[in-house]
């Protein structure tokens, strides 16, 4: 479970990196535009995560 926590932490702290990484698992059909969308559903005006996407756990 620690590796999953690390992946979500990285996604929260480095959205600029994940925005350039396409996802090849087919989640673009769910509206995902890049790899960050597999981990983060919503952020507030400050960029803090307000809702996590459970897709990154699979």
mmCIF file of the N, C-alpha and C atoms, coordinates in Angstrom:
data_MODEL
# 
_entry.id   MODEL 
# 
loop_
_atom_site.group_PDB 
_atom_site.id 
_atom_site.type_symbol 
_atom_site.label_atom_id 
_atom_site.label_alt_id 
_atom_site.label_comp_id 
_atom_site.label_asym_id 
_atom_site.label_entity_id 
_atom_site.label_seq_id 
_atom_site.pdbx_PDB_ins_code 
_atom_site.Cartn_x 
_atom_site.Cartn_y 
_atom_site.Cartn_z 
_atom_site.occupancy 
_atom_site.B_iso_or_equiv 
_atom_site.pdbx_formal_charge 
_atom_site.auth_seq_id 
_atom_site.auth_comp_id 
_atom_site.auth_asym_id 
_atom_site.auth_atom_id 
_atom_site.pdbx_PDB_model_num 
ATOM 1   N N  . UNK A 1 1  ? 0.814   -1.192 0.000   1.00 0.00 ? 1  UNK A N  1 
ATOM 2   C CA . UNK A 1 1  ? 0.000   0.000  0.000   1.00 0.00 ? 1  UNK A CA 1 
ATOM 3   C C  . UNK A 1 1  ? 0.861   1.262  0.000   1.00 0.00 ? 1  UNK A C  1 
ATOM 4   N N  . UNK A 1 2  ? 2.087   1.155  0.511   1.00 0.00 ? 2  UNK A N  1 
ATOM 5   C CA . UNK A 1 2  ? 2.961   2.329  0.573   1.00 0.00 ? 2  UNK A CA 1 
ATOM 6   C C  . UNK A 1 2  ? 3.306   2.858  -0.817  1.00 0.00 ? 2  UNK A C  1 
ATOM 7   N N  . UNK A 1 3  ? 3.437   1.973  -1.792  1.00 0.00 ? 3  UNK A N  1 
ATOM 8   C CA . UNK A 1 3  ? 3.748   2.410  -3.157  1.00 0.00 ? 3  UNK A CA 1 
ATOM 9   C C  . UNK A 1 3  ? 2.587   3.202  -3.751  1.00 0.00 ? 3  UNK A C  1 
ATOM 10  N N  . UNK A 1 4  ? 1.370   2.814  -3.410  1.00 0.00 ? 4  UNK A N  1 
ATOM 11  C CA . UNK A 1 4  ? 0.194   3.551  -3.883  1.00 0.00 ? 4  UNK A CA 1 
ATOM 12  C C  . UNK A 1 4  ? 0.164   4.930  -3.243  1.00 0.00 ? 4  UNK A C  1 
ATOM 13  N N  . UNK A 1 5  ? 0.430   4.999  -1.959  1.00 0.00 ? 5  UNK A N  1 
ATOM 14  C CA . UNK A 1 5  ? 0.478   6.288  -1.258  1.00 0.00 ? 5  UNK A CA 1 
ATOM 15  C C  . UNK A 1 5  ? 1.537   7.194  -1.892  1.00 0.00 ? 5  UNK A C  1 
ATOM 16  N N  . UNK A 1 6  ? 2.684   6.626  -2.221  1.00 0.00 ? 6  UNK A N  1 
ATOM 17  C CA . UNK A 1 6  ? 3.757   7.406  -2.839  1.00 0.00 ? 6  UNK A CA 1 
ATOM 18  C C  . UNK A 1 6  ? 3.345   7.922  -4.215  1.00 0.00 ? 6  UNK A C  1 
ATOM 19  N N  . UNK A 1 7  ? 2.638   7.108  -4.973  1.00 0.00 ? 7  UNK A N  1 
ATOM 20  C CA . UNK A 1 7  ? 2.179   7.533  -6.299  1.00 0.00 ? 7  UNK A CA 1 
ATOM 21  C C  . UNK A 1 7  ? 1.186   8.684  -6.190  1.00 0.00 ? 7  UNK A C  1 
ATOM 22  N N  . UNK A 1 8  ? 0.252   8.593  -5.254  1.00 0.00 ? 8  UNK A N  1 
ATOM 23  C CA . UNK A 1 8  ? -0.724  9.668  -5.068  1.00 0.00 ? 8  UNK A CA 1 
ATOM 24  C C  . UNK A 1 8  ? -0.053  10.940 -4.547  1.00 0.00 ? 8  UNK A C  1 
ATOM 25  N N  . UNK A 1 9  ? 0.915   10.790 -3.672  1.00 0.00 ? 9  UNK A N  1 
ATOM 26  C CA . UNK A 1 9  ? 1.650   11.955 -3.169  1.00 0.00 ? 9  UNK A CA 1 
ATOM 27  C C  . UNK A 1 9  ? 2.393   12.634 -4.307  1.00 0.00 ? 9  UNK A C  1 
ATOM 28  N N  . UNK A 1 10 ? 3.035   11.846 -5.152  1.00 0.00 ? 10 UNK A N  1 
ATOM 29  C CA . UNK A 1 10 ? 3.741   12.413 -6.301  1.00 0.00 ? 10 UNK A CA 1 
ATOM 30  C C  . UNK A 1 10 ? 2.761   13.146 -7.213  1.00 0.00 ? 10 UNK A C  1 
ATOM 31  N N  . UNK A 1 11 ? 1.617   12.544 -7.476  1.00 0.00 ? 11 UNK A N  1 
ATOM 32  C CA . UNK A 1 11 ? 0.613   13.173 -8.338  1.00 0.00 ? 11 UNK A CA 1 
ATOM 33  C C  . UNK A 1 11 ? 0.134   14.496 -7.758  1.00 0.00 ? 11 UNK A C  1 
ATOM 34  N N  . UNK A 1 12 ? -0.045  14.543 -6.448  1.00 0.00 ? 12 UNK A N  1 
ATOM 35  C CA . UNK A 1 12 ? -0.507  15.777 -5.803  1.00 0.00 ? 12 UNK A CA 1 
ATOM 36  C C  . UNK A 1 12 ? 0.554   16.864 -5.858  1.00 0.00 ? 12 UNK A C  1 
ATOM 37  N N  . UNK A 1 13 ? 1.813   16.477 -5.704  1.00 0.00 ? 13 UNK A N  1 
ATOM 38  C CA . UNK A 1 13 ? 2.893   17.456 -5.604  1.00 0.00 ? 13 UNK A CA 1 
ATOM 39  C C  . UNK A 1 13 ? 3.521   17.830 -6.946  1.00 0.00 ? 13 UNK A C  1 
ATOM 40  N N  . UNK A 1 14 ? 3.291   17.032 -7.988  1.00 0.00 ? 14 UNK A N  1 
ATOM 41  C CA . UNK A 1 14 ? 3.952   17.269 -9.278  1.00 0.00 ? 14 UNK A CA 1 
ATOM 42  C C  . UNK A 1 14 ? 2.986   17.167 -10.464 1.00 0.00 ? 14 UNK A C  1 
ATOM 43  N N  . UNK A 1 15 ? 1.891   17.917 -10.453 1.00 0.00 ? 15 UNK A N  1 
ATOM 44  C CA . UNK A 1 15 ? 0.945   17.820 -11.570 1.00 0.00 ? 15 UNK A CA 1 
ATOM 45  C C  . UNK A 1 15 ? 1.565   18.237 -12.899 1.00 0.00 ? 15 UNK A C  1 
ATOM 46  N N  . UNK A 1 16 ? 2.572   19.115 -12.846 1.00 0.00 ? 16 UNK A N  1 
ATOM 47  C CA . UNK A 1 16 ? 3.209   19.570 -14.085 1.00 0.00 ? 16 UNK A CA 1 
ATOM 48  C C  . UNK A 1 16 ? 3.944   18.431 -14.787 1.00 0.00 ? 16 UNK A C  1 
ATOM 49  N N  . UNK A 1 17 ? 4.398   17.455 -14.046 1.00 0.00 ? 17 UNK A N  1 
ATOM 50  C CA . UNK A 1 17 ? 5.063   16.298 -14.643 1.00 0.00 ? 17 UNK A CA 1 
ATOM 51  C C  . UNK A 1 17 ? 4.028   15.356 -15.242 1.00 0.00 ? 17 UNK A C  1 
ATOM 52  N N  . UNK A 1 18 ? 3.014   15.026 -14.462 1.00 0.00 ? 18 UNK A N  1 
ATOM 53  C CA . UNK A 1 18 ? 2.020   14.055 -14.921 1.00 0.00 ? 18 UNK A CA 1 
ATOM 54  C C  . UNK A 1 18 ? 1.168   14.575 -16.064 1.00 0.00 ? 18 UNK A C  1 
ATOM 55  N N  . UNK A 1 19 ? 1.060   15.888 -16.215 1.00 0.00 ? 19 UNK A N  1 
ATOM 56  C CA . UNK A 1 19 ? 0.253   16.424 -17.312 1.00 0.00 ? 19 UNK A CA 1 
ATOM 57  C C  . UNK A 1 19 ? 0.864   16.085 -18.668 1.00 0.00 ? 19 UNK A C  1 
ATOM 58  N N  . UNK A 1 20 ? 2.142   15.748 -18.699 1.00 0.00 ? 20 UNK A N  1 
ATOM 59  C CA . UNK A 1 20 ? 2.811   15.373 -19.941 1.00 0.00 ? 20 UNK A CA 1 
ATOM 60  C C  . UNK A 1 20 ? 2.861   13.866 -20.168 1.00 0.00 ? 20 UNK A C  1 
ATOM 61  N N  . UNK A 1 21 ? 2.381   13.104 -19.207 1.00 0.00 ? 21 UNK A N  1 
ATOM 62  C CA . UNK A 1 21 ? 2.448   11.647 -19.305 1.00 0.00 ? 21 UNK A CA 1 
ATOM 63  C C  . UNK A 1 21 ? 1.076   11.115 -19.705 1.00 0.00 ? 21 UNK A C  1 
ATOM 64  N N  . UNK A 1 22 ? 0.953   10.611 -20.931 1.00 0.00 ? 22 UNK A N  1 
ATOM 65  C CA . UNK A 1 22 ? -0.343  10.063 -21.326 1.00 0.00 ? 22 UNK A CA 1 
ATOM 66  C C  . UNK A 1 22 ? -0.624  8.759  -20.585 1.00 0.00 ? 22 UNK A C  1 
ATOM 67  N N  . UNK A 1 23 ? -1.869  8.453  -20.448 1.00 0.00 ? 23 UNK A N  1 
ATOM 68  C CA . UNK A 1 23 ? -2.264  7.203  -19.820 1.00 0.00 ? 23 UNK A CA 1 
ATOM 69  C C  . UNK A 1 23 ? -2.709  6.245  -20.919 1.00 0.00 ? 23 UNK A C  1 
ATOM 70  N N  . UNK A 1 24 ? -2.209  5.046  -20.872 1.00 0.00 ? 24 UNK A N  1 
ATOM 71  C CA . UNK A 1 24 ? -2.497  4.073  -21.920 1.00 0.00 ? 24 UNK A CA 1 
ATOM 72  C C  . UNK A 1 24 ? -3.461  2.980  -21.475 1.00 0.00 ? 24 UNK A C  1 
ATOM 73  N N  . UNK A 1 25 ? -4.126  3.172  -20.357 1.00 0.00 ? 25 UNK A N  1 
ATOM 74  C CA . UNK A 1 25 ? -5.000  2.113  -19.849 1.00 0.00 ? 25 UNK A CA 1 
ATOM 75  C C  . UNK A 1 25 ? -6.426  2.225  -20.373 1.00 0.00 ? 25 UNK A C  1 
ATOM 76  N N  . UNK A 1 26 ? -6.697  3.211  -21.199 1.00 0.00 ? 26 UNK A N  1 
ATOM 77  C CA . UNK A 1 26 ? -8.036  3.364  -21.747 1.00 0.00 ? 26 UNK A CA 1 
ATOM 78  C C  . UNK A 1 26 ? -8.916  4.312  -20.965 1.00 0.00 ? 26 UNK A C  1 
ATOM 79  N N  . UNK A 1 27 ? -8.380  4.969  -19.963 1.00 0.00 ? 27 UNK A N  1 
ATOM 80  C CA . UNK A 1 27 ? -9.207  5.845  -19.135 1.00 0.00 ? 27 UNK A CA 1 
ATOM 81  C C  . UNK A 1 27 ? -9.566  7.152  -19.839 1.00 0.00 ? 27 UNK A C  1 
ATOM 82  N N  . UNK A 1 28 ? -8.980  7.414  -21.020 1.00 0.00 ? 28 UNK A N  1 
ATOM 83  C CA . UNK A 1 28 ? -9.384  8.613  -21.747 1.00 0.00 ? 28 UNK A CA 1 
ATOM 84  C C  . UNK A 1 28 ? -10.869 8.566  -22.098 1.00 0.00 ? 28 UNK A C  1 
ATOM 85  N N  . UNK A 1 29 ? -11.434 7.372  -22.132 1.00 0.00 ? 29 UNK A N  1 
ATOM 86  C CA . UNK A 1 29 ? -12.880 7.243  -22.348 1.00 0.00 ? 29 UNK A CA 1 
ATOM 87  C C  . UNK A 1 29 ? -13.663 7.764  -21.150 1.00 0.00 ? 29 UNK A C  1 
ATOM 88  N N  . UNK A 1 30 ? -12.996 7.867  -20.010 1.00 0.00 ? 30 UNK A N  1 
ATOM 89  C CA . UNK A 1 30 ? -13.618 8.417  -18.800 1.00 0.00 ? 30 UNK A CA 1 
ATOM 90  C C  . UNK A 1 30 ? -13.395 9.916  -18.691 1.00 0.00 ? 30 UNK A C  1 
ATOM 91  N N  . UNK A 1 31 ? -12.802 10.510 -19.723 1.00 0.00 ? 31 UNK A N  1 
ATOM 92  C CA . UNK A 1 31 ? -12.568 11.944 -19.708 1.00 0.00 ? 31 UNK A CA 1 
ATOM 93  C C  . UNK A 1 31 ? -11.196 12.348 -19.209 1.00 0.00 ? 31 UNK A C  1 
ATOM 94  N N  . UNK A 1 32 ? -10.351 11.390 -18.932 1.00 0.00 ? 32 UNK A N  1 
ATOM 95  C CA . UNK A 1 32 ? -9.003  11.710 -18.464 1.00 0.00 ? 32 UNK A CA 1 
ATOM 96  C C  . UNK A 1 32 ? -8.180  12.257 -19.621 1.00 0.00 ? 32 UNK A C  1 
ATOM 97  N N  . UNK A 1 33 ? -7.468  13.361 -19.363 1.00 0.00 ? 33 UNK A N  1 
ATOM 98  C CA . UNK A 1 33 ? -6.656  14.012 -20.384 1.00 0.00 ? 33 UNK A CA 1 
ATOM 99  C C  . UNK A 1 33 ? -5.178  13.659 -20.257 1.00 0.00 ? 33 UNK A C  1 
ATOM 100 N N  . UNK A 1 34 ? -4.784  13.162 -19.115 1.00 0.00 ? 34 UNK A N  1 
ATOM 101 C CA . UNK A 1 34 ? -3.393  12.802 -18.872 1.00 0.00 ? 34 UNK A CA 1 
ATOM 102 C C  . UNK A 1 34 ? -3.304  11.973 -17.615 1.00 0.00 ? 34 UNK A C  1 
ATOM 103 N N  . UNK A 1 35 ? -2.116  11.595 -17.257 1.00 0.00 ? 35 UNK A N  1 
ATOM 104 C CA . UNK A 1 35 ? -1.912  10.703 -16.126 1.00 0.00 ? 35 UNK A CA 1 
ATOM 105 C C  . UNK A 1 35 ? -2.336  11.309 -14.796 1.00 0.00 ? 35 UNK A C  1 
ATOM 106 N N  . UNK A 1 36 ? -2.250  12.617 -14.659 1.00 0.00 ? 36 UNK A N  1 
ATOM 107 C CA . UNK A 1 36 ? -2.683  13.247 -13.398 1.00 0.00 ? 36 UNK A CA 1 
ATOM 108 C C  . UNK A 1 36 ? -4.144  12.930 -13.108 1.00 0.00 ? 36 UNK A C  1 
ATOM 109 N N  . UNK A 1 37 ? -4.970  12.862 -14.166 1.00 0.00 ? 37 UNK A N  1 
ATOM 110 C CA . UNK A 1 37 ? -6.398  12.601 -13.978 1.00 0.00 ? 37 UNK A CA 1 
ATOM 111 C C  . UNK A 1 37 ? -6.673  11.214 -13.413 1.00 0.00 ? 37 UNK A C  1 
ATOM 112 N N  . UNK A 1 38 ? -5.706  10.310 -13.478 1.00 0.00 ? 38 UNK A N  1 
ATOM 113 C CA . UNK A 1 38 ? -5.871  8.981  -12.885 1.00 0.00 ? 38 UNK A CA 1 
ATOM 114 C C  . UNK A 1 38 ? -5.750  9.025  -11.362 1.00 0.00 ? 38 UNK A C  1 
ATOM 115 N N  . UNK A 1 39 ? -5.242  10.136 -10.831 1.00 0.00 ? 39 UNK A N  1 
ATOM 116 C CA . UNK A 1 39 ? -5.002  10.260 -9.394  1.00 0.00 ? 39 UNK A CA 1 
ATOM 117 C C  . UNK A 1 39 ? -5.807  11.378 -8.734  1.00 0.00 ? 39 UNK A C  1 
ATOM 118 N N  . UNK A 1 40 ? -6.004  12.484 -9.445  1.00 0.00 ? 40 UNK A N  1 
ATOM 119 C CA . UNK A 1 40 ? -6.637  13.669 -8.867  1.00 0.00 ? 40 UNK A CA 1 
ATOM 120 C C  . UNK A 1 40 ? -7.887  14.019 -9.666  1.00 0.00 ? 40 UNK A C  1 
ATOM 121 N N  . UNK A 1 41 ? -9.017  14.135 -8.972  1.00 0.00 ? 41 UNK A N  1 
ATOM 122 C CA . UNK A 1 41 ? -10.262 14.528 -9.615  1.00 0.00 ? 41 UNK A CA 1 
ATOM 123 C C  . UNK A 1 41 ? -10.458 16.031 -9.561  1.00 0.00 ? 41 UNK A C  1 
ATOM 124 N N  . UNK A 1 42 ? -10.118 16.655 -8.418  1.00 0.00 ? 42 UNK A N  1 
ATOM 125 C CA . UNK A 1 42 ? -10.360 18.094 -8.272  1.00 0.00 ? 42 UNK A CA 1 
ATOM 126 C C  . UNK A 1 42 ? -9.322  18.733 -7.362  1.00 0.00 ? 42 UNK A C  1 
ATOM 127 N N  . UNK A 1 43 ? -9.050  20.004 -7.662  1.00 0.00 ? 43 UNK A N  1 
ATOM 128 C CA . UNK A 1 43 ? -8.163  20.838 -6.844  1.00 0.00 ? 43 UNK A CA 1 
ATOM 129 C C  . UNK A 1 43 ? -8.882  22.146 -6.550  1.00 0.00 ? 43 UNK A C  1 
ATOM 130 N N  . UNK A 1 44 ? -8.504  22.786 -5.441  1.00 0.00 ? 44 UNK A N  1 
ATOM 131 C CA . UNK A 1 44 ? -9.077  24.092 -5.125  1.00 0.00 ? 44 UNK A CA 1 
ATOM 132 C C  . UNK A 1 44 ? -8.268  25.185 -5.822  1.00 0.00 ? 44 UNK A C  1 
ATOM 133 N N  . UNK A 1 45 ? -8.620  26.433 -5.570  1.00 0.00 ? 45 UNK A N  1 
ATOM 134 C CA . UNK A 1 45 ? -7.965  27.570 -6.221  1.00 0.00 ? 45 UNK A CA 1 
ATOM 135 C C  . UNK A 1 45 ? -6.473  27.645 -5.906  1.00 0.00 ? 45 UNK A C  1 
ATOM 136 N N  . UNK A 1 46 ? -6.063  27.082 -4.778  1.00 0.00 ? 46 UNK A N  1 
ATOM 137 C CA . UNK A 1 46 ? -4.649  27.066 -4.397  1.00 0.00 ? 46 UNK A CA 1 
ATOM 138 C C  . UNK A 1 46 ? -3.886  25.890 -5.000  1.00 0.00 ? 46 UNK A C  1 
ATOM 139 N N  . UNK A 1 47 ? -4.601  24.998 -5.674  1.00 0.00 ? 47 UNK A N  1 
ATOM 140 C CA . UNK A 1 47 ? -3.969  23.821 -6.254  1.00 0.00 ? 47 UNK A CA 1 
ATOM 141 C C  . UNK A 1 47 ? -3.929  22.619 -5.339  1.00 0.00 ? 47 UNK A C  1 
ATOM 142 N N  . UNK A 1 48 ? -4.527  22.748 -4.154  1.00 0.00 ? 48 UNK A N  1 
ATOM 143 C CA . UNK A 1 48 ? -4.562  21.615 -3.223  1.00 0.00 ? 48 UNK A CA 1 
ATOM 144 C C  . UNK A 1 48 ? -5.625  20.611 -3.664  1.00 0.00 ? 48 UNK A C  1 
ATOM 145 N N  . UNK A 1 49 ? -5.331  19.336 -3.507  1.00 0.00 ? 49 UNK A N  1 
ATOM 146 C CA . UNK A 1 49 ? -6.270  18.285 -3.892  1.00 0.00 ? 49 UNK A CA 1 
ATOM 147 C C  . UNK A 1 49 ? -7.487  18.334 -2.982  1.00 0.00 ? 49 UNK A C  1 
ATOM 148 N N  . UNK A 1 50 ? -8.660  18.375 -3.592  1.00 0.00 ? 50 UNK A N  1 
ATOM 149 C CA . UNK A 1 50 ? -9.907  18.336 -2.828  1.00 0.00 ? 50 UNK A CA 1 
ATOM 150 C C  . UNK A 1 50 ? -10.665 17.031 -3.053  1.00 0.00 ? 50 UNK A C  1 
ATOM 151 N N  . UNK A 1 51 ? -10.305 16.311 -4.117  1.00 0.00 ? 51 UNK A N  1 
ATOM 152 C CA . UNK A 1 51 ? -10.941 15.020 -4.374  1.00 0.00 ? 51 UNK A CA 1 
ATOM 153 C C  . UNK A 1 51 ? -9.953  14.121 -5.119  1.00 0.00 ? 51 UNK A C  1 
ATOM 154 N N  . UNK A 1 52 ? -9.769  12.924 -4.585  1.00 0.00 ? 52 UNK A N  1 
ATOM 155 C CA . UNK A 1 52 ? -8.877  11.948 -5.205  1.00 0.00 ? 52 UNK A CA 1 
ATOM 156 C C  . UNK A 1 52 ? -9.649  11.091 -6.194  1.00 0.00 ? 52 UNK A C  1 
ATOM 157 N N  . UNK A 1 53 ? -8.976  10.618 -7.219  1.00 0.00 ? 53 UNK A N  1 
ATOM 158 C CA . UNK A 1 53 ? -9.543  9.696  -8.205  1.00 0.00 ? 53 UNK A CA 1 
ATOM 159 C C  . UNK A 1 53 ? -9.072  8.288  -7.847  1.00 0.00 ? 53 UNK A C  1 
ATOM 160 N N  . UNK A 1 54 ? -9.978  7.367  -7.553  1.00 0.00 ? 54 UNK A N  1 
ATOM 161 C CA . UNK A 1 54 ? -9.563  6.025  -7.154  1.00 0.00 ? 54 UNK A CA 1 
ATOM 162 C C  . UNK A 1 54 ? -8.969  5.199  -8.293  1.00 0.00 ? 54 UNK A C  1 
ATOM 163 N N  . UNK A 1 55 ? -9.086  5.667  -9.509  1.00 0.00 ? 55 UNK A N  1 
ATOM 164 C CA . UNK A 1 55 ? -8.589  4.916  -10.669 1.00 0.00 ? 55 UNK A CA 1 
ATOM 165 C C  . UNK A 1 55 ? -7.101  4.589  -10.552 1.00 0.00 ? 55 UNK A C  1 
ATOM 166 N N  . UNK A 1 56 ? -6.311  5.450  -9.944  1.00 0.00 ? 56 UNK A N  1 
ATOM 167 C CA . UNK A 1 56 ? -4.875  5.229  -9.812  1.00 0.00 ? 56 UNK A CA 1 
ATOM 168 C C  . UNK A 1 56 ? -4.518  4.054  -8.917  1.00 0.00 ? 56 UNK A C  1 
ATOM 169 N N  . UNK A 1 57 ? -5.474  3.551  -8.168  1.00 0.00 ? 57 UNK A N  1 
ATOM 170 C CA . UNK A 1 57 ? -5.214  2.421  -7.274  1.00 0.00 ? 57 UNK A CA 1 
ATOM 171 C C  . UNK A 1 57 ? -5.334  1.092  -7.999  1.00 0.00 ? 57 UNK A C  1 
ATOM 172 N N  . UNK A 1 58 ? -5.840  1.125  -9.219  1.00 0.00 ? 58 UNK A N  1 
ATOM 173 C CA . UNK A 1 58 ? -6.053  -0.141 -9.935  1.00 0.00 ? 58 UNK A CA 1 
ATOM 174 C C  . UNK A 1 58 ? -4.932  -0.447 -10.886 1.00 0.00 ? 58 UNK A C  1 
# 
